[in-house]
Amino acid sequence: MEEVLARGLGERRLEKAFQMSQEVLKSDQRYILPVLAGLLGPGAGYEILHFELSDYAGILSVDPPCYVASALVGFRAGCTKSGVSPAC
């Protein structure tokens, strides 16, 4: 998760972040990162405030364990050479 956020926000490598989200994490949030990157601007940052794994085996009717990650992430707008991005 940290690597995807770093690629998408810090490095602005949105295609790589999308591929990692889809192929490695199997994240259904992969479409949101490019929107956040656009709104927060260059130099945007993040902090993972809480991370937890939940066993969804019962919900998905599969054999346990079937872990699903949940994260609470705080985002910071980036700054540009002319000052703070419009997202601030």
N, C-alpha and C positions, 0 to 999 in steps of 0.2 A: 504494500500500500504506500509506504513512504517513497519507494522508488518511482512509482507511478506519479505521485504528487510532485516529486522533485523534477521529473522529466517534463510534466505538463505545465507546471507553474514556473519553476526556476529556470529550466533550460528552454522552455517554449517549444519542446519537441512533442507536439500534440499527437501526431500520427503514431509515434512510438509509444506514448502513454496509452493511447486507445488500443493498440495491438496488445500491449501487456495486460490491460484491463480485460480484454476479451479472451485472450489465449491462456494467460497464467492465472489471473484472479477469478475469471468468469464473473466479473462484476457487472451488475445491471445498471450501475451508475456511470458507465463509460461515456455516455453522451453528455453528461453534465460538466465534465472537466473543461472542455473547450469553451463552453459558455462562461464558466467562472473565470477562466484565464482571460477571456476578452473583457469581462466586466472589471476585473481587478487590475488589469494592466501589467506591463513589464515589471519584473522584480517582485511580483506578488509572493507572499509567503503563506505558510500554513503551520499549524501545530495540532498534533493528534492529542486531544484532550482525554479521550477515553476509548478503550478498545476491548472488545469482549467476543468470545466465541460461544455460540449457542448450538445445541444439538437439535437440528430440525428433523430428525428421523421420523418422529411421530407425526409431524405436520405434513411431511412429504410422503409418508407411507413407504419408507425404505428402511433397510437394515441400519441400525446404529453402528458407529456414530456417523452423522452427516452434519459436519460443522459448517456453520454460516457465520461470517464475521460481521460485526456491527461496530461502527466507529463514529465518534463525535469529533468533528474536525473544525477548528477555528481557522478562518482565512483572514489575511491582511492584504490590503491594497498595496500595489507597488508604487514606486516613485519613478518619474521620468526626469530627464535632464532639465526640463523646464519647471520642475516642481513635482507636486503630488498628482497622481493620475486622477482623471475625472471621477473615478469610483470612490474616492475618499470622502 
